[in-house]
Amino acid sequence: MLSVSQPLPGQSWLLKDAMSPHTNDRVMARALEELLYIKPRMVPRTSSGRVRLDQAAPEQEVFQALLVKCLMSSSKATHPVEHPGRSCLSGIQGYLNAIVSRPDVLEIYTNTACRVASRLMPVLYDGHRVAGIPGLRFLNHSRRRVRLRHLPTGARIDLIDSHVSSWFTVRDMHRTFLQEVRWHDDPDMQRLWELPALAPEEERHADLWAPTPCTPLRSAIMVRAMSLWYKNDIYPDWVPPQHGTDCPGLTWDISEQEPGAAQIGSLLTASAIAIPAAVFHQRSAHDGLLELGDGRIRLSSGTVWDRVTQRTGTRR
């Protein structure tokens, strides 16, 4: 197993096989709070009460994998469904407090549920281009939650306001929602998120939710994204396979303070929030392969990859 000279934040929470199940659960719960900002009341558990980070049903797993493609992007590697005038998808991580995967729903805790919803829900602009997550639809809301459904996969995502005051009502939430989606009223836009079925323009992005060998790996990374974005202050870009290979990747720029690929590989395979059965094959401090079953994702930090070259071709 990979070791690194400089431990990542929270790497002291390594699980020991000799621990009892209850001790492991306590250690795991503490690690989830430290590394992923999942508070005790939010900790995901199985029906038997055991702490378990990855428990998404197949349709939820596919949707979580889709989010890695869409949300892990930046001005240097914009996604095809990013709005040209707004950082709708690439800027969402700045609004998030925690991500919790449950069997039938992905819960995202945020202080601005309606704003995040307005950026995720798809609109059509220029008559043929989609901005937002194709196939995502508004279901309803309570005074704390905005509930969305992804038509192609059947997956659900709940955006939950973390700090709602006791006086905040459903009517207040509705008013806030209307304010946040007001930019969708542009005469040149169409609210796809109100349609009962997929629009043809959305169907053209079916590759986003098409299962691939790395779907389980992408799903697991999405569940652990807060540790990348917040705990380690890195903002990876999803990039297509290099020419002549079938391995997509995550790449990010670093300074002296941010961890390189080897450290993130260790976090994802040798820490308390490790992806079960995943392994990391280190090539250098800034390059390596993350594997789970038949799925492979290349982790690359610094200036190892030429972003312009990597941006050519079709995304997987």
N, C-alpha and C positions, 0 to 999 in steps of 0.2 A: 504494500500500500504506500502511496506517495506521502512523503513527509516534506515539510517546508521549514526553512530556517526561522521565519518570522511568523508566529501564529496569527490567524485572523481573529477579529473580535469574537469572543464566545467560543473559541475552539477548545477551551478548558472543559466544555460540557460534552466531551466525548463519552459515548455510552460504553459500559463495560459488560461483556457477556456474563460475568459472574454475578451481576446485580440481580435481585429478585424482580419479577415483573412490575410490582408496585413501585419499587425504587426507580426502575427504568422510567416508568410513567412520570414520576415526580421530576426526575432529571430532564426528561423530554419536555415537559410542560414549562419548566424554567428556561430551557433553551429556546422554545418557541417564543417566549416573551422577550428574551434578550436579542435573538437573532431575527425574528420575524414580526415582532411587535404584537403578537397574539396574546391578549390578556387571558388570565385564567378562566373567566366566564365564557370566552370565545373558543377555547381549545377544542379542536375536532376530536371526537371519540367514536369508537365503533359501538354497535348495539350492546356489546358486553362491557362497555365503559373504558376500554383501553384507548390510550392516546395514539392516534394514527393520522399522520399528515396527508397521506395519499389514499383517498377512498372514493374518488370520483367514479360514477357509473360511466360506461363506454361513451355515451353521447356527451357527457360533461367533459370527459378527457379530451375528446376531439375539439371541443370548443375552447378549452384551456390552451391546447396546443395552437389553435388559431390565434389566440391573443398574443402569444410570443411573436408571431410573424408581424402582427399589426402594431403592437405597443412598443416593441423593442426596435425603435427607429429614431432617427434624429434628422437635423437639417442636412447632415452629410449623407444620410441614407434614408431618404423619405420613402414612405410606403406608397404603392400605387393608389390606395384609397385614402390617402391623406388629403385634406382640403388645401388648395394652393394658397389661400390667404390666411389660414389659421393652423396653429400647431395642435390640431384636435386630438390626434392619437399620440404623437411623440411627446406631448407635454402632460399627459394624464398622470404620469407617475408622481408629479409634484403635488397632486391633490389627495393621494392615497395614504391611509393610516395602517391598514392591515388587509391581508388577503387570506381567506379561509375557504378551503375546498371541502364541501360536504357531498354525500352521494348524489343528491339531486339538485344542488344549486351551488354556484360559486358566489360567496359573500365577499363583497369589497366594502370595507369600512372607509369612510371619507367624511370630511366636514362639509362637502359640497356635492351631495348626491345628485341633485338636479343638473348641476353644471357638467358633471362627468357624464350623465345620461345624454345631455345635449350633444356632447362630443362623440359619444359612441354610436348613437342612433344614426342610421344612414339617411343621407339626402342625395338627390340628383341635381347636378348643376351642369351648365353648358349643354343641356339637352341630352347628355349621354354618359357623363362621368359620375361615379359614385364616390362620396366622401363619407367615412364612418364604416362601421362593421356591416358588410352586406348580409342581409337576411335578419338583422336584429330588429325586434319589434317591441313596442311599449305595451305592457300588460296593464298595470295599474300602480297605484302608490298608496301608502299609508302615511302617517305623519312622520315616519322615520325612513321608510323604504321606498325605493323606486324599483319595480320589478320588470325585468325585460326577458324576452324569450327569443332564442335563435331558431328561426324556422327550419333551416336545412338539417340541423342536428337534433332539434328538440331540447337543447340545453337551456338552462335558466341561469340568469345572473341577477343578484339583488345588490343594489347600491344602498348602503346603510349609513345614515348620518350618525356619526359617533357621539356628538355632543348636542343633542336636541333638548331645548329647555322644556320644562313641564308645561309651560303656557303655549307652546307651539302646537297648532292644531292641524288636522287634515286639510282644512281650508287654507291655512298658511302654506302648507306644502304645495298645494295646487297652485297657489298664486306664485310661489317661487319657481315652480316648474314652468309655468307659462312665460315668466320673465326670461328664464334661461334658454328656452327654445325660440325666443322671439327672432333670433337671427335666421331661423329656418324659414321665415316669412318673406325673405327676399323674392322678388318677382321671378328671378331666374332659377329658383330652387323648387324642388318638389320633395315633400316629406315622404320618403319611402317607408319610414317606420310606422306609418298609418295604414299601409296597404295590407290586405289579408293574405296575399301570396307574394312570392318572389317576383320582382320585376326582371325583365330580360337582361337589363344592365347589371343586376346583381348576380344572375346566373353565370355571367362571364367570369366571375371571380370564384368559381367553384373549386379551383385549386387550393383555396385557403382552407377549406374544410375537408379536402380529400385526405383520407388516412395515408400515412407514409410510415416507413420503418422507424422514423424518429418521433412519431406522434406521442408515444408515452413519455419520451425524454423531454420533449417540449412542454408537455403538460406538467411534468414534475418541476421543471424550471420555472414555469409561471407561478406555481404554488410557493416557490422560494424567491420570487422576484424582489420582494421587499429587502431581503438581505443584500442583494446586489445593488439596488438603487439607493437605499437609505443607509444600511449598516456599513457598506463598503464604498459608497459614493462613486459607483461606476454605472455607466449608461450604455450597455451593449447595443450594437446594431445587428439585426438579423440580416445575414447576407446569403445569397444563393451559392450553390456549389461552384468551386473553381472549375475552369475549363479542364475537361478530361477526367473529372472526378464526380462522384455522386454524393459528396459530403457537404452539406450546408454548414453554416457556422455562426457564432456570435463573436464580434470583434469590438474592441473599445480602446480609446486612447487613455494613457495613464501618465501621471506625474510620479514624483518620488513617494507620495503618500498613498496612492491607490494600489490595490493588489493586482498582480499580473495573472496570467492564465493559469499558472501552476498553483497559485494560492486559491483561486476560485475553483479549480478542479478538485483540490483537497477539500474545500468547503462542501462541495456537492457530493463527495464520495467518502469522506473520512471524518465528518463532524456529526454532531447530534441531529442535524437536519439533513444528513446524507440521503441521497436517493437510493432506496433499496435496490441492491444488485447492480448498481451502476459502478463503472470503473473508469479511471482516468489514466491515459497513457501519455506521460509527459515527454515532450520533445525538447523543450527548453523552458526557461522561466516564463516565457511569453507565448508558448505554443504547445498544444496537445490535443488529444482526441478524447472526448467524453463518450462512453458507450453504455448502452442498455439494450440487451438482447441484440437484435439486428440493427438497431438504430445507432447512428454516429453523428455527433456534432463537434465541429472543430472550435476550440476556444483559442482566441488570439488577442493579445494585448499589445500595446505600444504601436510600433510602425511596421509590424511584421507583414501585414497585408496592404496591398495597394487598393484603396477603397474604390478608385475609379474602375480598375479591372474587375473587382469583385461585384460591382454594381451592374455589369453587363450580363445579359442573359435573362432567363425567366426564373422567378422565385419558385421554390418548391412549396 
